[in-house]
Amino acid sequence: MKNVLLKEQLLDIEKRERDLYAQKHHASLAEENAKLQCSFLFGKPEVILSIVGLGACKGASDAKPKVKKNRKTALTTIGRTALLSLFKM
């Protein structure tokens, strides 16, 4: 009697372990797919750098009175983003 119950419990444990490994595998694949899609979304680094450069050029040539404050904020944001992206790798 004990043997039958023990076998059922062991089979149940094995089934749950297989389900866990399958779930981990699917989660890993989903994570890789999400990372790949995000990299496609954000584009290549040179494209992002050219967009930032154009924005900085436009901000530097703007004749509004709050340009210095806006320029400082923009450069701080660009620097923070670049620094965080370096540490993310």
Biopython code that builds the backbone (N, CA, C, O; Angstrom):
import numpy as np
from Bio.PDB.StructureBuilder import StructureBuilder

atoms = [
    (1, "MET", "N", (0.817, -1.200, 0.000)),
    (1, "MET", "CA", (0.000, 0.000, 0.000)),
    (1, "MET", "C", (0.860, 1.263, 0.000)),
    (1, "MET", "O", (0.601, 2.213, -0.739)),
    (2, "LYS", "N", (1.899, 1.247, 0.857)),
    (2, "LYS", "CA", (2.785, 2.404, 0.915)),
    (2, "LYS", "C", (3.501, 2.610, -0.412)),
    (2, "LYS", "O", (3.693, 3.742, -0.854)),
    (3, "ASN", "N", (3.884, 1.533, -1.030)),
    (3, "ASN", "CA", (4.611, 1.602, -2.288)),
    (3, "ASN", "C", (3.780, 2.276, -3.378)),
    (3, "ASN", "O", (4.309, 3.086, -4.139)),
    (4, "VAL", "N", (2.524, 1.965, -3.465)),
    (4, "VAL", "CA", (1.637, 2.534, -4.479)),
    (4, "VAL", "C", (1.489, 4.044, -4.262)),
    (4, "VAL", "O", (1.589, 4.823, -5.209)),
    (5, "LEU", "N", (1.253, 4.447, -3.022)),
    (5, "LEU", "CA", (1.116, 5.876, -2.720)),
    (5, "LEU", "C", (2.419, 6.624, -2.961)),
    (5, "LEU", "O", (2.423, 7.752, -3.453)),
    (6, "LEU", "N", (3.518, 5.978, -2.606)),
    (6, "LEU", "CA", (4.820, 6.608, -2.816)),
    (6, "LEU", "C", (5.108, 6.783, -4.302)),
    (6, "LEU", "O", (5.617, 7.823, -4.720)),
    (7, "LYS", "N", (4.784, 5.772, -5.100)),
    (7, "LYS", "CA", (5.002, 5.868, -6.553)),
    (7, "LYS", "C", (4.160, 6.998, -7.149)),
    (7, "LYS", "O", (4.633, 7.754, -7.998)),
    (8, "GLU", "N", (2.930, 7.104, -6.702)),
    (8, "GLU", "CA", (2.066, 8.173, -7.222)),
    (8, "GLU", "C", (2.628, 9.553, -6.877)),
    (8, "GLU", "O", (2.621, 10.471, -7.697)),
    (9, "GLN", "N", (3.111, 9.670, -5.648)),
    (9, "GLN", "CA", (3.676, 10.946, -5.225)),
    (9, "GLN", "C", (4.961, 11.261, -6.005)),
    (9, "GLN", "O", (5.182, 12.406, -6.401)),
    (10, "LEU", "N", (5.789, 10.265, -6.220)),
    (10, "LEU", "CA", (7.022, 10.485, -6.985)),
    (10, "LEU", "C", (6.722, 10.863, -8.435)),
    (10, "LEU", "O", (7.372, 11.742, -9.000)),
    (11, "LEU", "N", (5.743, 10.202, -9.027)),
    (11, "LEU", "CA", (5.352, 10.552, -10.391)),
    (11, "LEU", "C", (4.796, 11.978, -10.458)),
    (11, "LEU", "O", (5.059, 12.718, -11.406)),
    (12, "ASP", "N", (4.028, 12.344, -9.439)),
    (12, "ASP", "CA", (3.487, 13.702, -9.379)),
    (12, "ASP", "C", (4.610, 14.729, -9.253)),
    (12, "ASP", "O", (4.562, 15.783, -9.887)),
    (13, "ILE", "N", (5.611, 14.429, -8.447)),
    (13, "ILE", "CA", (6.759, 15.336, -8.292)),
    (13, "ILE", "C", (7.507, 15.469, -9.605)),
    (13, "ILE", "O", (7.869, 16.578, -9.997)),
    (14, "GLU", "N", (7.748, 14.352, -10.297)),
    (14, "GLU", "CA", (8.449, 14.392, -11.582)),
    (14, "GLU", "C", (7.683, 15.219, -12.605)),
    (14, "GLU", "O", (8.275, 15.990, -13.361)),
    (15, "LYS", "N", (6.365, 15.056, -12.625)),
    (15, "LYS", "CA", (5.543, 15.820, -13.568)),
    (15, "LYS", "C", (5.630, 17.314, -13.266)),
    (15, "LYS", "O", (5.752, 18.132, -14.178)),
    (16, "ARG", "N", (5.568, 17.660, -12.004)),
    (16, "ARG", "CA", (5.651, 19.074, -11.634)),
    (16, "ARG", "C", (7.021, 19.659, -11.943)),
    (16, "ARG", "O", (7.116, 20.823, -12.331)),
    (17, "GLU", "N", (8.092, 18.872, -11.777)),
    (17, "GLU", "CA", (9.434, 19.336, -12.129)),
    (17, "GLU", "C", (9.549, 19.586, -13.631)),
    (17, "GLU", "O", (10.126, 20.585, -14.059)),
    (18, "ARG", "N", (8.993, 18.662, -14.432)),
    (18, "ARG", "CA", (9.013, 18.862, -15.889)),
    (18, "ARG", "C", (8.243, 20.120, -16.270)),
    (18, "ARG", "O", (8.679, 20.885, -17.129)),
    (19, "ASP", "N", (7.092, 20.332, -15.626)),
    (19, "ASP", "CA", (6.312, 21.532, -15.900)),
    (19, "ASP", "C", (7.085, 22.793, -15.526)),
    (19, "ASP", "O", (7.033, 23.794, -16.240)),
    (20, "LEU", "N", (7.805, 22.740, -14.395)),
    (20, "LEU", "CA", (8.597, 23.887, -13.956)),
    (20, "LEU", "C", (9.708, 24.201, -14.950)),
    (20, "LEU", "O", (9.915, 25.362, -15.302)),
    (21, "TYR", "N", (10.421, 23.177, -15.403)),
    (21, "TYR", "CA", (11.494, 23.396, -16.368)),
    (21, "TYR", "C", (10.950, 23.930, -17.695)),
    (21, "TYR", "O", (11.566, 24.794, -18.319)),
    (22, "ALA", "N", (9.806, 23.420, -18.117)),
    (22, "ALA", "CA", (9.194, 23.919, -19.352)),
    (22, "ALA", "C", (8.791, 25.380, -19.194)),
    (22, "ALA", "O", (8.966, 26.178, -20.114)),
    (23, "GLN", "N", (8.255, 25.726, -18.036)),
    (23, "GLN", "CA", (7.852, 27.114, -17.795)),
    (23, "GLN", "C", (9.071, 28.029, -17.765)),
    (23, "GLN", "O", (9.029, 29.133, -18.308)),
    (24, "LYS", "N", (10.157, 27.582, -17.137)),
    (24, "LYS", "CA", (11.388, 28.386, -17.116)),
    (24, "LYS", "C", (11.928, 28.592, -18.536)),
    (24, "LYS", "O", (12.393, 29.677, -18.884)),
    (25, "HIS", "N", (11.858, 27.533, -19.347)),
    (25, "HIS", "CA", (12.345, 27.624, -20.723)),
    (25, "HIS", "C", (11.511, 28.622, -21.521)),
    (25, "HIS", "O", (12.064, 29.440, -22.256)),
    (26, "HIS", "N", (10.203, 28.564, -21.387)),
    (26, "HIS", "CA", (9.330, 29.495, -22.113)),
    (26, "HIS", "C", (9.544, 30.933, -21.630)),
    (26, "HIS", "O", (9.502, 31.865, -22.433)),
    (27, "ALA", "N", (9.770, 31.119, -20.337)),
    (27, "ALA", "CA", (10.035, 32.458, -19.810)),
    (27, "ALA", "C", (11.357, 33.004, -20.352)),
    (27, "ALA", "O", (11.461, 34.189, -20.669)),
    (28, "SER", "N", (12.358, 32.141, -20.458)),
    (28, "SER", "CA", (13.650, 32.559, -21.001)),
    (28, "SER", "C", (13.515, 32.966, -22.467)),
    (28, "SER", "O", (14.073, 33.978, -22.891)),
    (29, "LEU", "N", (12.777, 32.178, -23.230)),
    (29, "LEU", "CA", (12.563, 32.524, -24.636)),
    (29, "LEU", "C", (11.798, 33.841, -24.778)),
    (29, "LEU", "O", (12.113, 34.654, -25.647)),
    (30, "ALA", "N", (10.808, 34.047, -23.937)),
    (30, "ALA", "CA", (10.034, 35.288, -23.987)),
    (30, "ALA", "C", (10.902, 36.481, -23.630)),
    (30, "ALA", "O", (10.765, 37.549, -24.227)),
    (31, "GLU", "N", (11.794, 36.313, -22.662)),
    (31, "GLU", "CA", (12.693, 37.407, -22.276)),
    (31, "GLU", "C", (13.655, 37.758, -23.407)),
    (31, "GLU", "O", (13.868, 38.935, -23.698)),
    (32, "GLU", "N", (14.233, 36.748, -24.041)),
    (32, "GLU", "CA", (15.134, 36.993, -25.170)),
    (32, "GLU", "C", (14.398, 37.688, -26.317)),
    (32, "GLU", "O", (14.935, 38.603, -26.942)),
    (33, "ASN", "N", (13.172, 37.250, -26.589)),
    (33, "ASN", "CA", (12.382, 37.854, -27.655)),
    (33, "ASN", "C", (12.068, 39.319, -27.340)),
    (33, "ASN", "O", (12.127, 40.173, -28.225)),
    (34, "ALA", "N", (11.736, 39.606, -26.089)),
    (34, "ALA", "CA", (11.439, 40.988, -25.689)),
    (34, "ALA", "C", (12.671, 41.870, -25.818)),
    (34, "ALA", "O", (12.572, 43.006, -26.281)),
    (35, "LYS", "N", (13.834, 41.361, -25.413)),
    (35, "LYS", "CA", (15.074, 42.131, -25.539)),
    (35, "LYS", "C", (15.386, 42.418, -27.004)),
    (35, "LYS", "O", (15.806, 43.523, -27.349)),
    (36, "LEU", "N", (15.183, 41.431, -27.854)),
    (36, "LEU", "CA", (15.442, 41.609, -29.282)),
    (36, "LEU", "C", (14.503, 42.653, -29.879)),
    (36, "LEU", "O", (14.935, 43.504, -30.656)),
    (37, "GLN", "N", (13.235, 42.592, -29.522)),
    (37, "GLN", "CA", (12.279, 43.565, -30.040)),
    (37, "GLN", "C", (12.596, 44.972, -29.538)),
    (37, "GLN", "O", (12.429, 45.943, -30.276)),
    (38, "CYS", "N", (13.048, 45.093, -28.296)),
    (38, "CYS", "CA", (13.425, 46.410, -27.771)),
    (38, "CYS", "C", (14.638, 46.965, -28.507)),
    (38, "CYS", "O", (14.706, 48.163, -28.785)),
    (39, "SER", "N", (15.592, 46.098, -28.823)),
    (39, "SER", "CA", (16.764, 46.588, -29.550)),
    (39, "SER", "C", (16.375, 47.048, -30.949)),
    (39, "SER", "O", (16.946, 48.015, -31.455)),
    (40, "PHE", "N", (15.421, 46.382, -31.583)),
    (40, "PHE", "CA", (14.945, 46.839, -32.883)),
    (40, "PHE", "C", (14.194, 48.162, -32.759)),
    (40, "PHE", "O", (14.275, 49.022, -33.636)),
    (41, "LEU", "N", (13.469, 48.309, -31.664)),
    (41, "LEU", "CA", (12.676, 49.518, -31.458)),
    (41, "LEU", "C", (13.569, 50.739, -31.276)),
    (41, "LEU", "O", (13.310, 51.795, -31.852)),
    (42, "PHE", "N", (14.613, 50.594, -30.479)),
    (42, "PHE", "CA", (15.457, 51.750, -30.176)),
    (42, "PHE", "C", (16.485, 52.035, -31.260)),
    (42, "PHE", "O", (17.048, 53.129, -31.290)),
    (43, "GLY", "N", (16.740, 51.111, -32.126)),
    (43, "GLY", "CA", (17.609, 51.360, -33.252)),
    (43, "GLY", "C", (19.083, 51.231, -32.932)),
    (43, "GLY", "O", (19.479, 50.806, -31.847)),
    (44, "LYS", "N", (19.868, 51.606, -33.902)),
    (44, "LYS", "CA", (21.318, 51.517, -33.766)),
    (44, "LYS", "C", (21.843, 52.719, -32.986)),
    (44, "LYS", "O", (21.211, 53.775, -32.985)),
    (45, "PRO", "N", (22.974, 52.575, -32.331)),
    (45, "PRO", "CA", (23.534, 53.686, -31.548)),
    (45, "PRO", "C", (23.862, 54.922, -32.390)),
    (45, "PRO", "O", (23.695, 56.050, -31.927)),
    (46, "GLU", "N", (24.323, 54.715, -33.604)),
    (46, "GLU", "CA", (24.676, 55.879, -34.432)),
    (46, "GLU", "C", (23.442, 56.683, -34.833)),
    (46, "GLU", "O", (23.516, 57.902, -34.987)),
    (47, "VAL", "N", (22.308, 56.002, -35.001)),
    (47, "VAL", "CA", (21.066, 56.710, -35.320)),
    (47, "VAL", "C", (20.621, 57.545, -34.124)),
    (47, "VAL", "O", (20.234, 58.704, -34.272)),
    (48, "ILE", "N", (20.679, 56.948, -32.946)),
    (48, "ILE", "CA", (20.289, 57.671, -31.738)),
    (48, "ILE", "C", (21.226, 58.849, -31.505)),
    (48, "ILE", "O", (20.778, 59.934, -31.135)),
    (49, "LEU", "N", (22.521, 58.645, -31.718)),
    (49, "LEU", "CA", (23.497, 59.718, -31.530)),
    (49, "LEU", "C", (23.257, 60.860, -32.511)),
    (49, "LEU", "O", (23.392, 62.025, -32.137)),
    (50, "SER", "N", (22.904, 60.555, -33.753)),
    (50, "SER", "CA", (22.637, 61.621, -34.718)),
    (50, "SER", "C", (21.374, 62.398, -34.347)),
    (50, "SER", "O", (21.327, 63.615, -34.524)),
    (51, "ILE", "N", (20.363, 61.720, -33.841)),
    (51, "ILE", "CA", (19.146, 62.416, -33.406)),
    (51, "ILE", "C", (19.452, 63.342, -32.238)),
    (51, "ILE", "O", (18.987, 64.481, -32.193)),
    (52, "VAL", "N", (20.248, 62.833, -31.285)),
    (52, "VAL", "CA", (20.628, 63.661, -30.137)),
    (52, "VAL", "C", (21.477, 64.842, -30.595)),
    (52, "VAL", "O", (21.314, 65.952, -30.089)),
    (53, "GLY", "N", (22.372, 64.616, -31.537)),
    (53, "GLY", "CA", (23.210, 65.695, -32.056)),
    (53, "GLY", "C", (22.400, 66.778, -32.743)),
    (53, "GLY", "O", (22.667, 67.966, -32.563)),
    (54, "LEU", "N", (21.415, 66.378, -33.525)),
    (54, "LEU", "CA", (20.554, 67.360, -34.180)),
    (54, "LEU", "C", (19.759, 68.161, -33.152)),
    (54, "LEU", "O", (19.596, 69.373, -33.292)),
    (55, "GLY", "N", (19.272, 67.485, -32.130)),
    (55, "GLY", "CA", (18.540, 68.182, -31.077)),
    (55, "GLY", "C", (19.418, 69.145, -30.311)),
    (55, "GLY", "O", (18.981, 70.243, -29.965)),
    (56, "ALA", "N", (20.666, 68.745, -30.036)),
    (56, "ALA", "CA", (21.592, 69.628, -29.328)),
    (56, "ALA", "C", (21.955, 70.834, -30.191)),
    (56, "ALA", "O", (22.076, 71.950, -29.686)),
    (57, "CYS", "N", (22.127, 70.609, -31.486)),
    (57, "CYS", "CA", (22.442, 71.721, -32.402)),
    (57, "CYS", "C", (21.282, 72.701, -32.454)),
    (57, "CYS", "O", (21.492, 73.914, -32.426)),
    (58, "LYS", "N", (20.081, 72.196, -32.528)),
    (58, "LYS", "CA", (18.908, 73.059, -32.562)),
    (58, "LYS", "C", (18.774, 73.819, -31.241)),
    (58, "LYS", "O", (18.442, 75.005, -31.229)),
    (59, "GLY", "N", (19.038, 73.120, -30.124)),
    (59, "GLY", "CA", (18.956, 73.776, -28.827)),
    (59, "GLY", "C", (20.017, 74.839, -28.651)),
    (59, "GLY", "O", (19.771, 75.853, -27.998)),
    (60, "ALA", "N", (21.198, 74.629, -29.224)),
    (60, "ALA", "CA", (22.278, 75.606, -29.096)),
    (60, "ALA", "C", (22.007, 76.844, -29.941)),
    (60, "ALA", "O", (22.443, 77.937, -29.580)),
    (61, "SER", "N", (21.307, 76.699, -31.043)),
    (61, "SER", "CA", (21.074, 77.834, -31.928)),
    (61, "SER", "C", (19.736, 78.520, -31.664)),
    (61, "SER", "O", (19.388, 79.475, -32.359)),
    (62, "ASP", "N", (18.986, 78.051, -30.676)),
    (62, "ASP", "CA", (17.693, 78.646, -30.346)),
    (62, "ASP", "C", (17.916, 80.001, -29.674)),
    (62, "ASP", "O", (18.860, 80.153, -28.898)),
    (63, "ALA", "N", (17.066, 80.984, -29.959)),
    (63, "ALA", "CA", (17.257, 82.340, -29.457)),
    (63, "ALA", "C", (16.294, 82.693, -28.323)),
    (63, "ALA", "O", (16.059, 83.873, -28.063)),
    (64, "LYS", "N", (15.754, 81.721, -27.667)),
    (64, "LYS", "CA", (14.823, 82.001, -26.578)),
    (64, "LYS", "C", (15.608, 82.341, -25.304)),
    (64, "LYS", "O", (16.751, 81.909, -25.151)),
    (65, "PRO", "N", (15.000, 83.114, -24.386)),
    (65, "PRO", "CA", (15.744, 83.512, -23.193)),
    (65, "PRO", "C", (16.084, 82.371, -22.234)),
    (65, "PRO", "O", (17.061, 82.475, -21.491)),
    (66, "LYS", "N", (15.312, 81.293, -22.231)),
    (66, "LYS", "CA", (15.571, 80.201, -21.303)),
    (66, "LYS", "C", (16.470, 79.128, -21.911)),
    (66, "LYS", "O", (16.464, 77.984, -21.456)),
    (67, "VAL", "N", (17.240, 79.488, -22.934)),
    (67, "VAL", "CA", (18.052, 78.508, -23.653)),
    (67, "VAL", "C", (19.109, 77.881, -22.741)),
    (67, "VAL", "O", (19.327, 76.670, -22.780)),
    (68, "LYS", "N", (19.769, 78.712, -21.917)),
    (68, "LYS", "CA", (20.841, 78.173, -21.089)),
    (68, "LYS", "C", (20.306, 77.135, -20.105)),
    (68, "LYS", "O", (20.928, 76.095, -19.888)),
    (69, "LYS", "N", (19.164, 77.422, -19.521)),
    (69, "LYS", "CA", (18.577, 76.459, -18.576)),
    (69, "LYS", "C", (18.154, 75.196, -19.313)),
    (69, "LYS", "O", (18.403, 74.089, -18.836)),
    (70, "ASN", "N", (17.518, 75.349, -20.469)),
    (70, "ASN", "CA", (17.082, 74.190, -21.250)),
    (70, "ASN", "C", (18.277, 73.380, -21.740)),
    (70, "ASN", "O", (18.239, 72.149, -21.732)),
    (71, "ARG", "N", (19.335, 74.062, -22.165)),
    (71, "ARG", "CA", (20.532, 73.387, -22.663)),
    (71, "ARG", "C", (21.175, 72.572, -21.540)),
    (71, "ARG", "O", (21.603, 71.437, -21.749)),
    (72, "LYS", "N", (21.237, 73.167, -20.345)),
    (72, "LYS", "CA", (21.827, 72.459, -19.212)),
    (72, "LYS", "C", (21.007, 71.218, -18.869)),
    (72, "LYS", "O", (21.562, 70.151, -18.603)),
    (73, "THR", "N", (19.703, 71.364, -18.876)),
    (73, "THR", "CA", (18.826, 70.220, -18.588)),
    (73, "THR", "C", (18.990, 69.140, -19.652)),
    (73, "THR", "O", (19.066, 67.954, -19.331)),
    (74, "ALA", "N", (19.043, 69.549, -20.911)),
    (74, "ALA", "CA", (19.179, 68.581, -22.006)),
    (74, "ALA", "C", (20.515, 67.846, -21.926)),
    (74, "ALA", "O", (20.562, 66.627, -22.093)),
    (75, "LEU", "N", (21.593, 68.575, -21.673)),
    (75, "LEU", "CA", (22.901, 67.932, -21.591)),
    (75, "LEU", "C", (22.990, 66.998, -20.379)),
    (75, "LEU", "O", (23.615, 65.940, -20.449)),
    (76, "THR", "N", (22.371, 67.391, -19.285)),
    (76, "THR", "CA", (22.354, 66.521, -18.107)),
    (76, "THR", "C", (21.600, 65.238, -18.406)),
    (76, "THR", "O", (22.038, 64.152, -18.028)),
    (77, "THR", "N", (20.476, 65.360, -19.079)),
    (77, "THR", "CA", (19.681, 64.178, -19.426)),
    (77, "THR", "C", (20.442, 63.273, -20.383)),
    (77, "THR", "O", (20.430, 62.053, -20.217)),
    (78, "ILE", "N", (21.102, 63.847, -21.379)),
    (78, "ILE", "CA", (21.883, 63.060, -22.335)),
    (78, "ILE", "C", (23.016, 62.338, -21.623)),
    (78, "ILE", "O", (23.244, 61.151, -21.856)),
    (79, "GLY", "N", (23.726, 63.052, -20.754)),
    (79, "GLY", "CA", (24.830, 62.441, -20.010)),
    (79, "GLY", "C", (24.371, 61.321, -19.103)),
    (79, "GLY", "O", (25.015, 60.275, -19.025)),
    (80, "ARG", "N", (23.256, 61.534, -18.412)),
    (80, "ARG", "CA", (22.729, 60.508, -17.516)),
    (80, "ARG", "C", (22.316, 59.266, -18.306)),
    (80, "ARG", "O", (22.578, 58.139, -17.885)),
    (81, "THR", "N", (21.671, 59.478, -19.451)),
    (81, "THR", "CA", (21.260, 58.348, -20.279)),
    (81, "THR", "C", (22.471, 57.571, -20.793)),
    (81, "THR", "O", (22.476, 56.340, -20.773)),
    (82, "ALA", "N", (23.488, 58.284, -21.250)),
    (82, "ALA", "CA", (24.701, 57.617, -21.748)),
    (82, "ALA", "C", (25.396, 56.847, -20.633)),
    (82, "ALA", "O", (25.847, 55.721, -20.842)),
    (83, "LEU", "N", (25.483, 57.444, -19.465)),
    (83, "LEU", "CA", (26.139, 56.786, -18.341)),
    (83, "LEU", "C", (25.393, 55.530, -17.914)),
    (83, "LEU", "O", (26.008, 54.495, -17.658)),
    (84, "LEU", "N", (24.077, 55.620, -17.837)),
    (84, "LEU", "CA", (23.284, 54.453, -17.459)),
    (84, "LEU", "C", (23.370, 53.349, -18.507)),
    (84, "LEU", "O", (23.374, 52.167, -18.165)),
    (85, "SER", "N", (23.437, 53.727, -19.781)),
    (85, "SER", "CA", (23.523, 52.704, -20.825)),
    (85, "SER", "C", (24.877, 52.000, -20.801)),
    (85, "SER", "O", (24.980, 50.838, -21.193)),
    (86, "LEU", "N", (25.921, 52.702, -20.340)),
    (86, "LEU", "CA", (27.226, 52.051, -20.227)),
    (86, "LEU", "C", (27.235, 51.008, -19.111)),
    (86, "LEU", "O", (27.810, 49.931, -19.262)),
    (87, "PHE", "N", (26.600, 51.334, -18.004)),
    (87, "PHE", "CA", (26.572, 50.413, -16.876)),
    (87, "PHE", "C", (25.615, 49.256, -17.110)),
    (87, "PHE", "O", (25.740, 48.214, -16.465)),
    (88, "LYS", "N", (24.667, 49.416, -18.014)),
    (88, "LYS", "CA", (23.692, 48.364, -18.285)),
    (88, "LYS", "C", (24.334, 47.200, -19.028)),
    (88, "LYS", "O", (23.899, 46.058, -18.881)),
    (89, "MET", "N", (25.345, 47.471, -19.810)),
    (89, "MET", "CA", (26.002, 46.410, -20.583)),
    (89, "MET", "C", (26.714, 45.494, -19.638)),
    (89, "MET", "O", (27.339, 44.526, -20.070)),
]
sb = StructureBuilder()
sb.init_structure("model")
sb.init_model(0)
sb.init_chain("A")
sb.init_seg("    ")
for serial, (resi, resn, name, xyz) in enumerate(atoms, 1):
    if name == "N":
        sb.init_residue(resn, " ", resi, " ")
    sb.init_atom(name, np.array(xyz, "f"), 0.0, 1.0, " ", f" {name:<3s}", serial, name[0])
structure = sb.get_structure()
